[in-house]
């Protein structure tokens, strides 16, 4: 979005964005049933096998190797969210990891060297810098 230099209120930014791309977020999926949302791929949901298949199709069609998954919907109970997260971690993601093995992944974060890792409950240099 291009705007005049200086401060822009949130309302001004929203108006500028809406004028450029339209008010699609207000209409996205509105008045659709759960089945329509799933069938039209607004939402990926189902059994672990179904989710695996849909995420693989999505990753290949978009040619992406990193997807951000939101496993919590609205007022879903925490037990259900935890169960969905466990299923995703154990029955979905392990099958998707090798999907782009032939490519170097330069974007996935690397672990810090062991000497630079903070131990839980320890006081480290970064924490000391923020404390008064």
N, C-alpha and C positions, 0 to 999 in steps of 0.2 A: 504494500500500500504506500502510496506517495502522499505526503501531507506537507503542510507549511511547517517551517522550523519552529521549534519551541514546544511548549506543553500542549498536549492533546488530552482531553478528558476521555474516560472510557466510552461514554456515549458517542463522542465524535469518532473514535476509532471504530466502534461498532457500525456506525452509519457509513463510514468510508468503506469498510469491508463489505457490508451488505450491498452497497451501490456497485461494487466491483464484481462480486461473485453471486449476488442474489441471496435471498433469505432461505437457503436450502436447509439449514439446520433446523429451522422451525417446522419444515414439512417432511423431513427425513423419517420415513417409517410411520408417519402419523396415519391413523385409520387403517393400519394393517394388522392382521391377526398374527399370532405367534407363528403359525404354519407359514404364512406368507413371508414373514421376516426371515425365517430359516430357509425356505425354498429360494428366496431371492438373494440369499447370502448376506443379508444385513447382519445376521447373527450366525455363528457357528456353534451348534449345540447337538447333543445326542449322546450315543454310547461312545466309549473310547475309540472303537473302530471307526465309527462315523466321523468323529472329530478328527482323528488321524487322517482319514481320506480327504476331508474338506480342507484341512490345513495344508496338506501336501499339494492339493490342487491350487489353493490360493497362493502358496509360496512359489510354485512353478509358474503359474500364470502371471504373477507380478514380478517374478525373478528376484525374490528377496529371500534372504536367509535369516533375518531377524524380524520376528513378529512380537509385538507387545500384546499380551493376552490379558484381558480383564475377566477374572473368574468370579466376580461378585456382581450380582444384579440386585439393585434396590434393597428391599427389605429381606433378602434371603437370610435365613438363620445361619449363624456362624458354623454350626455343625455341617450344614449342607455345603457351605463354601469350602470348609476344610476338606470334606470328602471329595469335592470336585477338584481341588488343588492336588490332593494325593493321587487321584486317578490320572490327572494330567501329567504329573511328575513321573508316575510309574508305568502308565500304559499308553501314553500319547507321545511325549517328548523323546523318549529313547528311540522310538521308531523314526522320528523326523531328523534327529541329529545328523545321521550320515547322508542326508539328502544332497548336500553340496560338498561332499568330502574332496572332490577333485579341485576345489578352489581354495586358495589361501584366504583365511579370515583375518583381515587386518583391523577389524572394527570391534571385535569382542574384547572386553576388558581383560587384562592379564592380572594375575594375583601379584601382590607386592612381594618382594623378596622377604623371606622369613624374618630377617633381622629388622625390617622396617614395619612389621605388623604389630599392632597394639594387642596386648593381651586383655581379655575382658576384665574389667575392674581395675586395670592399671592406669596410672597417670602417664600420659605420653606428651611429647613436646607440642603437638597440635592442640591438645586440650589445654595445656598450660598457657598457650598464647591467647586463648579466648577468656580465660578466667581473670577477673580483676585482681 
